Amino acid sequence: MLAKSRQFIDLLIGMTEKELKARYKNTLFGFLWIVLNPILQMIIIGLIFSFFIKIDNYFLFLFSGLLPWQFISLSLSKATPSIVFERALLQKAKFPIETIPISIILANFINMIVSFVLFFLVLLVVGKFSIWGVLITITVLIWLLVFTIGLSLLTSCLQVKYRDVNFFVQTVLILWFYATPVLYNLSLIPKALFPIFSLNPLTSIFEILHQSLLQQGSLDIQILIINFAISLFVIFIGIFLFKREYKYFVDWL
């Protein structure tokens, strides 16, 4: 059991390293794209929405939300079709198939952590850095990581059998972005709409990040409990379905 766990971890580390190296191979700016992409999004989106949304330090607020959103968006976009894309590998060798989507997610998570470290330096310069804020941020990002793994296991598993799942995920991500407190916070939302946001497990994650990093936004305990419960449900369903169906992947491919 211990040997299998060690082999699984070694394989996962190796595939994550491969994903990181392949992503920036032959690029001019290389790892700089880790921060360049969210910075460009922050500038473009901020210049437009700052006229309509009145939040202090709006560009910092926006950047703190774009980093985790970019992580989950890229992870779902790449992990969902990943097993189908690696069909040749599955047909040649036997290995833990879940390492394919998980390695993609871990590579994105490492990128996000590097971006947050740089963001912490910016907060230090502007006088908003807090050790407690960093600890809370790390805790919430781990929540986001596990949730993303569970959801990606679910979507990648379904994609093997139903090839239109990836198209559905791409559509949902567009709607999900605007239904998540990335551009705004809950204090700007009428309380009558809170039940809708309680169904979005990302709501509390982003609100906690805004509070821990910038002391902005509002956190509703009832929404937090529901969000956490939904996250656990998604994680459980993702792991359960993947373990039940993975033995049929080669036949479906």
LINWONOR-V767780 format. One record per backbone hydrogen bond with DSSP energy under -0.5 kcal/mol. NH is the residue of the N-H (numbers start at 1). CO is the residue of the C=O. E is the energy in kcal/mol with one decimal. If there is no record, write none. Layout:
NH|CO|E / NH|CO|E
This chain:
5|1|-2.2 / 6|2|-2.2 / 7|3|-2.4 / 8|4|-2.5 / 9|5|-2.4 / 10|6|-2.6 / 11|7|-2.5 / 12|8|-2.5 / 13|9|-2.6 / 14|10|-2.4 / 15|11|-2.4 / 16|12|-2.1 / 17|13|-2.5 / 18|14|-2.0 / 19|15|-2.2 / 20|16|-2.3 / 21|17|-2.4 / 22|18|-2.5 / 23|19|-1.7 / 24|20|-1.0 / 25|22|-0.7 / 27|24|-1.5 / 32|29|-2.1 / 33|30|-1.8 / 34|31|-1.9 / 35|32|-1.3 / 36|32|-2.5 / 37|33|-1.4 / 39|35|-2.0 / 40|36|-2.6 / 41|37|-2.2 / 42|38|-2.6 / 43|39|-2.4 / 44|40|-2.3 / 45|41|-2.9 / 46|42|-2.4 / 47|43|-2.2 / 48|44|-1.1 / 49|45|-3.0 / 50|46|-2.0 / 51|48|-1.0 / 52|49|-1.1 / 53|49|-3.1 / 54|52|-0.6 / 55|53|-1.0 / 58|55|-0.8 / 61|57|-2.6 / 62|58|-2.9 / 63|59|-2.3 / 64|60|-2.3 / 65|61|-0.9 / 65|62|-0.6 / 66|62|-2.3 / 67|63|-1.9 / 68|64|-0.6 / 69|65|-1.8 / 70|66|-3.0 / 71|67|-1.6 / 72|68|-2.3 / 73|69|-2.7 / 74|70|-2.4 / 75|71|-2.2 / 76|72|-2.3 / 77|73|-2.2 / 78|74|-2.2 / 79|75|-3.0 / 80|76|-1.8 / 81|77|-0.5 / 82|79|-0.8 / 83|79|-0.5 / 85|81|-2.3 / 86|82|-1.3 / 87|84|-1.4 / 89|86|-0.5 / 90|86|-1.9 / 91|87|-1.7 / 92|88|-0.8 / 92|89|-0.6 / 93|89|-2.0 / 95|93|-0.5 / 97|95|-0.7 / 99|96|-1.8 / 100|97|-1.9 / 101|97|-0.5 / 102|98|-2.0 / 103|99|-2.0 / 104|100|-1.2 / 105|101|-2.0 / 106|102|-2.7 / 107|103|-2.1 / 108|104|-2.0 / 109|105|-2.3 / 110|106|-2.5 / 111|107|-1.9 / 112|108|-2.2 / 113|109|-2.5 / 114|110|-2.2 / 115|111|-2.0 / 116|112|-2.4 / 117|113|-2.3 / 118|114|-1.8 / 119|115|-2.0 / 120|116|-2.6 / 121|117|-1.4 / 122|118|-1.5 / 123|119|-2.3 / 124|120|-2.1 / 125|121|-1.8 / 126|122|-2.1 / 127|123|-0.5 / 127|124|-0.6 / 128|123|-2.9 / 129|123|-0.9 / 134|130|-1.9 / 135|131|-2.3 / 136|132|-2.5 / 137|133|-2.2 / 138|134|-2.5 / 139|135|-2.0 / 140|136|-2.4 / 141|137|-2.4 / 142|138|-1.8 / 143|139|-1.7 / 144|140|-2.5 / 145|141|-2.4 / 146|142|-2.5 / 147|143|-2.4 / 148|144|-2.4 / 149|145|-2.3 / 150|146|-2.4 / 151|147|-2.6 / 152|148|-2.6 / 153|149|-2.4 / 154|150|-1.6 / 155|151|-2.5 / 156|152|-2.7 / 157|153|-1.6 / 158|154|-2.2 / 159|155|-2.1 / 160|156|-1.1 / 161|157|-0.8 / 162|158|-3.5 / 163|161|-0.6 / 165|162|-1.8 / 168|164|-1.8 / 169|165|-2.6 / 170|166|-2.1 / 171|167|-1.7 / 172|168|-2.6 / 173|169|-2.4 / 174|170|-1.1 / 175|171|-1.6 / 176|172|-3.4 / 177|173|-1.8 / 178|174|-0.9 / 179|175|-1.2 / 180|177|-0.9 / 182|180|-2.9 / 183|180|-0.6 / 188|185|-1.8 / 189|186|-1.7 / 193|190|-2.1 / 194|191|-1.3 / 196|193|-1.1 / 197|193|-1.4 / 198|194|-2.0 / 199|195|-0.6 / 199|196|-1.0 / 200|197|-1.1 / 201|199|-0.8 / 203|200|-1.9 / 205|201|-0.6 / 206|202|-2.4 / 207|203|-2.1 / 208|204|-2.7 / 209|205|-1.8 / 210|206|-2.3 / 211|207|-2.1 / 212|208|-3.1 / 213|209|-2.2 / 214|210|-2.0 / 215|211|-1.4 / 216|210|-1.3 / 220|218|-0.5 / 221|219|-0.6 / 224|220|-2.4 / 225|221|-2.3 / 226|222|-2.1 / 227|223|-3.1 / 228|224|-2.4 / 229|225|-2.2 / 230|226|-2.5 / 231|227|-2.2 / 232|228|-2.3 / 233|229|-2.0 / 234|230|-2.6 / 235|231|-2.5 / 236|232|-2.5 / 237|233|-2.7 / 238|234|-2.6 / 239|235|-2.3 / 240|236|-2.8 / 241|237|-2.8 / 242|238|-2.0 / 243|239|-2.4 / 244|240|-1.7 / 245|241|-2.1 / 246|242|-2.2 / 248|245|-2.4 / 249|246|-1.4 / 252|248|-2.2 / 253|249|-2.1
